[in-house]
């Protein structure tokens, strides 16, 4: 009787083990609608977009990053990580040597198919608007093993925007603002995260909706638009003064 019981338990274990294995799979659907299956939460992550790099760190997983694109420089600890070029000029051999178990990329990146053909797991995200960022944070948090942390981080961001709106002097309300994303004069348009943040603060974007989320402007156009305030990235004053 005891032998029969042991045999029954053993058979059940053998039958059930594939079910347990299947249940332990982590399945994520990225912004392409592509399903990405993982057998565990990634431990060696490469991020190829600064906003995704910052998001991973804000979710408390900076130590899992093993490489980034050349533009990722915040927070400070990512500056010492291997730099792998940019969206259109990846250092492929260096990427392979890092052996990432997840590559985070922009949905619009042209190299995604090649990355996947080389066997890399790719999570492609679109982080333009507030809704995009909220969704991306939730997906990244799920990937990292704590979905609730994504919701908590978004709630914190939302509170900070509300606090900033209350702190904004009345004389600045409805001011026209230009937000520059770099020395190439790409601007944050109304459909971008920063553009929507300006609107939430009660400010007006110098860029019209018709120009899209990230238009490249000319100096002449900007002078003609006459923004009251110009917001630049960290210390690009030399480039701006030259213009």
KOLDO-45905 format. One line per 3 residues: number of its first residue (from 0); for each residue x, y, z of C-alpha. Coordinates in steps of 0.25 Angstrom, whole numbers, always signed. Layout:
<sites>
NUM	X Y Z | ... $
</sites>
This chain:
<sites>
0	+0 +0 +0 | +11 +10 +4 | +18 +6 -9 $
3	+6 +9 -17 | +4 +22 -10 | +18 +26 -13 $
6	+17 +22 -28 | +4 +30 -29 | +10 +43 -23 $
9	+22 +41 -32 | +14 +40 -45 | +6 +52 -40 $
12	+19 +60 -39 | +24 +56 -52 | +11 +60 -59 $
15	+9 +73 -51 | +24 +78 -53 | +22 +83 -67 $
18	+9 +90 -62 | +17 +97 -51 | +28 +101 -61 $
21	+18 +107 -71 | +12 +115 -59 | +25 +120 -56 $
24	+27 +126 -69 | +27 +142 -70 | +19 +147 -82 $
27	+20 +161 -86 | +13 +168 -98 | +21 +180 -103 $
30	+16 +192 -110 | +17 +185 -124 | +7 +175 -119 $
33	+18 +165 -118 | +18 +154 -107 | +32 +152 -100 $
36	+33 +140 -91 | +43 +139 -80 | +46 +128 -71 $
39	+50 +138 -60 | +52 +152 -57 | +63 +158 -65 $
42	+76 +160 -58 | +85 +166 -69 | +78 +177 -76 $
45	+83 +186 -87 | +75 +199 -89 | +76 +206 -103 $
48	+67 +218 -99 | +70 +229 -88 | +56 +229 -83 $
51	+56 +214 -81 | +69 +214 -74 | +64 +224 -64 $
54	+51 +216 -63 | +59 +204 -59 | +67 +211 -49 $
57	+55 +219 -43 | +48 +205 -41 | +60 +201 -32 $
60	+67 +192 -42 | +79 +200 -47 | +89 +189 -43 $
63	+82 +180 -53 | +87 +189 -65 | +100 +184 -72 $
66	+100 +194 -83 | +93 +206 -89 | +92 +214 -102 $
69	+102 +226 -102 | +92 +236 -98 | +88 +230 -85 $
72	+95 +238 -74 | +85 +239 -63 | +85 +235 -51 $
75	+100 +236 -49 | +103 +221 -47 | +99 +218 -62 $
78	+110 +227 -67 | +121 +216 -64 | +113 +205 -72 $
81	+118 +201 -85 | +112 +210 -96 | +107 +203 -109 $
84	+105 +214 -119 | +91 +219 -122 | +78 +214 -129 $
87	+84 +214 -143 | +98 +210 -140 | +99 +199 -130 $
90	+112 +193 -126 | +108 +179 -129 | +120 +171 -124 $
93	+121 +179 -111 | +106 +176 -109 | +108 +161 -111 $
96	+119 +161 -101 | +110 +166 -90 | +101 +154 -91 $
99	+88 +162 -88 | +76 +154 -84 | +67 +166 -88 $
102	+69 +178 -98 | +60 +190 -96 | +58 +198 -108 $
105	+49 +209 -114 | +37 +203 -122 | +42 +211 -134 $
108	+56 +206 -134 | +60 +200 -148 | +69 +190 -142 $
111	+59 +182 -134 | +58 +170 -145 | +73 +168 -145 $
114	+73 +168 -130 | +63 +157 -130 | +69 +149 -141 $
117	+82 +149 -133 | +74 +142 -121 | +72 +154 -112 $
120	+60 +156 -104 | +54 +170 -108 | +44 +178 -101 $
123	+40 +190 -110 | +33 +201 -103 | +27 +215 -107 $
126	+29 +225 -97 | +24 +238 -103 | +12 +242 -95 $
129	+7 +241 -81 | -1 +229 -84 | +11 +223 -91 $
132	+20 +225 -79 | +9 +220 -69 | +8 +207 -77 $
135	+23 +205 -79 | +25 +207 -64 | +15 +196 -61 $
138	+21 +187 -72 | +35 +189 -67 | +31 +187 -53 $
141	+25 +174 -56 | +37 +170 -64 | +46 +173 -51 $
144	+37 +165 -42 | +28 +175 -35 | +17 +181 -44 $
147	+12 +190 -32 | +24 +198 -32 | +21 +203 -46 $
150	+7 +208 -41 | +14 +214 -29 | +24 +221 -37 $
153	+14 +227 -47 | +6 +232 -35 | +18 +239 -30 $
156	+21 +245 -43 | +6 +250 -44 | +7 +256 -30 $
159	+20 +263 -33 | +13 +269 -45 | +1 +274 -37 $
162	+11 +280 -26 | +19 +287 -37 | +6 +293 -43 $
165	+2 +298 -29 | +15 +304 -27 | +16 +311 -41 $
168	+14 +326 -39 | +1 +332 -45 | +9 +342 -54 $
171	+15 +330 -61 | +2 +323 -64 | -1 +322 -79 $
174	+13 +326 -82 | +19 +321 -96 | +30 +311 -93 $
177	+40 +304 -102 | +46 +291 -97 | +59 +287 -105 $
180	+63 +273 -105 | +77 +275 -110 | +87 +284 -118 $
183	+80 +279 -131 | +68 +287 -127 | +58 +276 -126 $
186	+47 +281 -117 | +37 +274 -108 | +24 +276 -115 $
189	+9 +275 -110 | +8 +260 -112 | +21 +257 -104 $
192	+22 +254 -89 | +29 +268 -86 | +19 +275 -95 $
195	+7 +268 -88 | +14 +272 -75 | +14 +287 -79 $
198	-1 +286 -82 | -3 +280 -68 | +5 +291 -62 $
201	-4 +302 -69 | +7 +306 -78 | +6 +307 -94 $
204	+15 +300 -103 | +22 +308 -114 | +21 +296 -123 $
207	+7 +294 -129 | +0 +281 -129 | +2 +280 -144 $
210	+17 +279 -143 | +17 +266 -136 | +23 +261 -123 $
213	+38 +263 -126 | +40 +274 -137 | +53 +279 -141 $
216	+52 +294 -141 | +61 +305 -148 | +66 +317 -141 $
219	+58 +326 -150 | +45 +319 -146 | +48 +319 -132 $
222	+51 +334 -132 | +38 +337 -139 | +30 +329 -129 $
225	+35 +337 -118 | +34 +328 -106 | +35 +334 -92 $
228	+43 +323 -86 | +53 +313 -91 | +56 +300 -84 $
231	+69 +294 -88 | +75 +280 -84 | +87 +280 -74 $
234	+97 +290 -78 | +96 +292 -93 | +98 +307 -92 $
237	+110 +307 -101 | +103 +301 -113 | +91 +310 -110 $
240	+99 +323 -109 | +106 +320 -122 | +92 +320 -129 $
</sites>
